[in-house]
Amino acid sequence: MKVLLFGGAGYIGTHVALAFLDRGDTVGIFDNLSSGLESNVSPKAKFYLGDILDRERVSEVLSEGWDVAVHLAAFKAAGESMIKPEKYSENNITGSLIMITECVKHGCKNIILSSSAATYGEPKYLPIDENHPTNPENYYGYTKLCIEENLAWYAKLKGINFAALRYFNAAGYDTTGRMTGLERNPANLIPVVMEAACGMRDHVAIFGDDYPTEDGTGVRDYVHVTDLADGHVKAADYLVKNNKSLIVNLGSESGLSVKQIVDASRRITGVDIKAVMSPRRAGDPAKLVATSAKAKEILGWEAKYSDLDTIISSTWNVYKMNMEKKN
């Protein structure tokens, strides 16, 4: 299978590339390196420097003939999307439409979208399944839902197949140590905790300790990035074999609290990471947990590496190695 990853030099993309390469697929990586790292791109993959807003470049690369296109080239900072919606509309919506229309033009009829649990918004019930209403609470989530909707229309009108994989919280690093470059400007909890463990920041802010959860801190569904990568491979096989589309959650189905993450990080790193209690952030739900029953049933997918210790230790290994390189 020939697979082209748009945004394939990013944190998730490089792990997805490994999963396809590990089973012998031909992999191309198309990236503008605004947040991705060329150093993390496997030498077994062919790298194309380019931007999804550059229709001519997108068309040129797609003309080489691909069985599957994977879209991981969206901006993803929810907070920033509320301040700079124009940045997100241009890249995430306009760029996606360019990519989709060029895929149609060049006969690449199978598209996998790196979507998000942000499409659901505030949970009406838990665990969240694919029938949960979609009502994004930030502009980033809206752009992902918009891309899904456009893919659904193109499936009806142009005969493409698509898989929208709604991630929950991607975490961890390749457990065999093949990824060595750190994600740029991370805003997620676990990289922030790792930066505190490395001395790159003074403390970790815990936003709210009075939620109706077991320890009072917010609970989220963390899924190991290697498990996410496996989901893409299984989705590609499904599209090619069945010639029909699907939308599925990819989550671990078990929630981890902020306090659990910090405590496990202290234990695994051996560092007494300083945590400072801060007020709740507006719009933060107490708990977000997925059910991935549909992914298990249709794709045969399950989270194998998404336990707390594997997530934290695989992340710490990369941060520790980078810290030792600097010293």
C-alpha positions in Angstrom: 0.0 0.0 0.0 1.2 3.5 -0.8 0.3 6.0 2.0 0.9 9.7 2.0 0.8 11.5 5.3 0.0 15.2 5.3 1.6 16.6 8.4 3.5 13.4 8.8 6.6 15.0 10.5 4.6 16.0 13.6 4.4 14.2 16.9 1.5 11.8 15.9 2.4 11.7 12.2 5.9 10.3 12.8 4.5 7.5 14.9 1.8 6.8 12.3 4.6 6.6 9.6 6.4 4.0 11.8 3.3 1.8 12.0 2.9 1.7 8.2 6.6 1.3 7.6 6.9 -1.6 10.1 4.6 -3.7 8.0 6.3 -2.8 4.7 4.0 -0.1 3.2 5.4 2.7 1.0 5.2 5.9 3.0 5.4 9.5 1.9 5.6 12.4 4.3 4.3 15.9 3.3 5.0 18.6 5.8 5.9 22.3 6.0 7.9 21.7 9.2 6.1 24.5 11.0 5.8 22.2 14.0 7.1 18.9 12.7 10.7 17.7 12.9 12.5 16.3 9.9 14.9 14.6 12.3 12.0 12.4 13.4 11.2 11.3 9.9 12.2 7.7 9.2 14.9 7.4 6.4 12.6 4.7 5.0 9.9 7.3 4.2 10.1 9.8 1.3 9.9 13.4 2.5 8.2 16.1 0.6 8.5 19.7 1.9 5.3 21.5 1.2 2.2 23.2 2.7 -1.4 22.1 2.3 -2.3 25.6 1.3 0.0 25.3 -1.8 -2.4 23.6 -4.2 0.2 23.2 -6.9 2.6 21.4 -4.5 -0.2 19.2 -3.1 -1.3 18.3 -6.7 2.3 17.6 -7.7 2.9 15.1 -4.9 -0.5 13.4 -5.2 0.1 12.9 -8.9 2.6 10.3 -8.0 -0.3 8.0 -7.2 -1.3 7.0 -3.6 -3.7 4.5 -2.2 -4.4 6.3 1.0 -4.0 9.9 2.2 -3.8 10.6 6.0 -4.6 14.2 7.1 -2.6 15.2 10.2 -1.8 18.7 9.0 -4.2 20.8 11.2 -3.3 23.3 13.8 -4.5 21.9 17.2 -4.2 24.4 20.1 -7.8 24.9 21.3 -7.0 28.0 23.2 -5.2 29.7 20.4 -8.1 28.9 18.0 -10.3 31.1 20.1 -7.9 34.0 19.7 -6.8 33.4 16.1 -9.8 31.8 14.3 -8.5 33.2 11.0 -5.3 31.1 11.3 -7.4 28.0 12.0 -10.0 28.6 9.3 -7.3 29.1 6.6 -5.1 26.1 7.5 -7.6 23.6 8.9 -10.6 24.3 6.6 -9.2 25.8 3.4 -6.1 23.6 3.5 -8.2 20.5 4.0 -10.5 21.4 1.1 -7.4 21.8 -1.1 -6.1 18.4 0.0 -9.5 16.7 -0.5 -10.2 18.1 -3.9 -6.7 17.2 -5.1 -7.1 13.7 -3.8 -10.3 13.4 -5.8 -8.5 14.8 -8.9 -5.6 12.3 -8.7 -7.7 9.3 -7.8 -6.7 8.9 -4.2 -10.1 7.8 -2.9 -9.2 6.8 0.6 -8.7 9.6 3.2 -8.1 9.2 6.9 -8.7 12.3 9.1 -6.9 12.9 12.3 -10.1 14.2 14.1 -10.7 15.0 17.7 -12.9 14.5 20.7 -13.2 18.3 20.6 -16.0 17.7 18.1 -18.2 16.6 20.9 -17.9 19.5 23.3 -19.2 19.4 26.8 -20.1 15.7 27.5 -23.9 15.0 27.9 -23.1 11.5 29.1 -20.1 9.2 29.8 -18.5 7.3 28.3 -18.7 9.3 25.1 -19.6 7.2 22.0 -19.9 8.2 18.4 -23.7 8.9 18.7 -22.9 11.6 21.3 -24.1 15.1 19.9 -21.4 17.1 18.2 -21.3 20.6 19.7 -17.7 22.0 19.8 -16.9 24.5 22.5 -13.8 25.9 20.7 -13.0 26.9 17.2 -10.4 24.1 16.8 -13.1 21.5 17.4 -15.4 23.2 15.0 -12.8 23.1 12.2 -12.4 19.3 12.8 -16.1 18.8 12.6 -16.2 21.0 9.4 -13.6 18.8 7.8 -15.6 15.6 8.7 -18.7 17.1 7.2 -16.9 18.0 4.0 -15.5 14.5 3.8 -19.0 13.1 4.2 -20.3 15.3 1.3 -17.4 14.3 -0.9 -18.1 10.7 -0.1 -21.6 11.1 -1.4 -20.8 13.3 -4.4 -17.4 12.0 -5.5 -17.3 8.4 -4.3 -14.3 8.8 -1.9 -14.1 6.7 1.4 -13.0 8.4 4.6 -12.3 7.4 8.2 -12.6 10.1 10.8 -10.6 9.0 13.9 -11.7 11.0 16.9 -8.7 11.0 19.2 -8.9 11.7 22.9 -5.6 12.8 24.5 -2.6 11.5 22.6 0.3 10.7 24.9 3.6 8.8 25.2 6.4 8.0 22.7 7.5 5.0 20.7 8.3 2.3 23.3 11.3 1.1 21.4 13.0 4.5 21.5 12.9 5.3 17.8 11.5 8.8 18.3 14.0 11.2 19.8 12.8 14.7 18.9 10.5 16.5 21.3 7.2 18.0 20.3 7.5 21.8 19.8 5.7 24.2 22.1 3.5 21.5 23.8 0.5 22.7 25.7 -0.8 19.3 27.0 -0.4 18.2 30.6 2.1 15.4 30.3 4.8 17.3 28.3 4.3 20.2 30.7 4.9 17.8 33.7 8.0 16.4 31.9 9.4 19.9 31.4 9.0 20.6 35.1 10.8 17.3 35.8 13.7 18.5 33.5 13.9 21.9 35.1 12.6 23.6 32.0 9.8 25.2 34.0 9.4 25.8 37.8 6.1 24.0 38.4 3.0 22.4 37.1 -0.3 24.3 37.4 -3.2 22.1 38.4 -6.4 23.9 37.3 -9.0 23.0 40.0 -8.9 20.4 42.8 -12.6 20.6 43.7 -14.1 18.6 40.8 -16.6 15.8 41.6 -13.9 13.2 40.9 -12.1 10.7 43.1 -9.2 13.1 43.9 -10.8 16.4 43.0 -8.8 17.0 39.8 -9.9 16.7 36.2 -10.0 13.3 34.6 -9.1 12.7 30.9 -8.8 9.7 28.6 -5.2 9.3 27.5 -4.3 7.0 24.6 -0.8 6.1 23.7 0.4 7.5 20.4 1.5 4.0 19.3 -2.0 2.8 19.8 -3.3 5.7 17.7 -0.8 4.8 15.0 -2.2 1.3 14.9 -5.7 2.7 14.5 -4.6 4.5 11.3 -3.2 1.3 9.9 -6.4 -0.6 10.7 -8.5 2.2 9.3 -6.5 2.2 6.0 -7.1 -1.5 5.6 -10.8 -1.1 6.4 -11.2 1.6 3.7 -9.4 -0.3 1.0 -11.1 -3.6 1.7 -14.7 -2.4 2.4 -14.9 0.6 0.2 -17.0 2.5 2.7 -16.5 5.2 5.3 -16.5 5.3 9.1 -16.2 7.6 12.2 -14.8 6.0 15.3 -13.4 7.1 18.7 -9.8 6.1 19.6 -9.5 6.3 23.4 -8.2 4.1 26.2 -11.6 3.9 27.9 -10.0 4.6 31.3 -9.7 8.1 32.7 -6.6 9.4 34.4 -6.7 12.4 36.8 -4.2 15.3 36.8 -3.1 14.2 40.2 -2.5 10.6 39.0 -0.4 11.9 36.2 1.7 14.1 38.5 2.2 11.4 41.1 3.2 8.8 38.6 5.6 11.2 37.0 7.2 11.9 40.4 7.6 8.2 40.9 9.0 7.3 37.5 11.3 10.3 37.1 12.5 10.4 40.7 12.0 14.2 40.7 9.8 15.9 43.3 7.8 17.9 40.7 6.3 21.0 42.2 2.5 21.3 41.6 0.7 24.6 42.3 -3.1 24.6 42.7 -4.8 27.2 40.4 -8.5 28.1 39.8 -10.5 26.0 37.4 -10.4 27.0 33.8 -13.6 28.0 32.1 -15.1 25.3 30.0 -13.1 22.4 31.5 -15.4 19.5 32.2 -14.7 17.3 35.3 -14.4 14.2 33.3 -13.9 13.1 29.7 -13.8 9.4 28.9 -14.5 7.5 25.7 -15.9 4.2 24.7 -14.0 2.6 21.8 -16.3 -0.3 21.4 -17.0 0.6 17.8 -13.3 0.7 16.9 -12.9 -2.7 18.6 -15.9 -4.2 16.7 -15.2 -2.8 13.3 -11.4 -2.4 13.2 -10.3 -5.0 15.7 -8.5 -2.1 17.5 -7.7 -1.9 21.1 -5.4 0.2 23.3 -2.4 -2.0 24.2 0.1 0.6 25.4 -2.2 3.2 27.1 -1.6 2.3 30.7 -0.3 5.1 33.0 3.2 3.7 33.5 3.9 3.0 29.8 2.7 6.5 28.8 4.8 8.3 31.5 7.9 6.1 31.2 8.0 6.3 27.3 7.7 10.1 27.5 10.3 10.5 30.3 12.8 8.4 28.3 12.8 10.9 25.5 12.8 14.0 27.7 15.6 12.5 29.8 17.7 11.7 26.7 17.3 15.2 25.4 18.2 16.7 28.8 21.3 14.6 28.9 22.3 15.7 25.4 22.2 19.3 26.5 24.3 18.8 29.6 
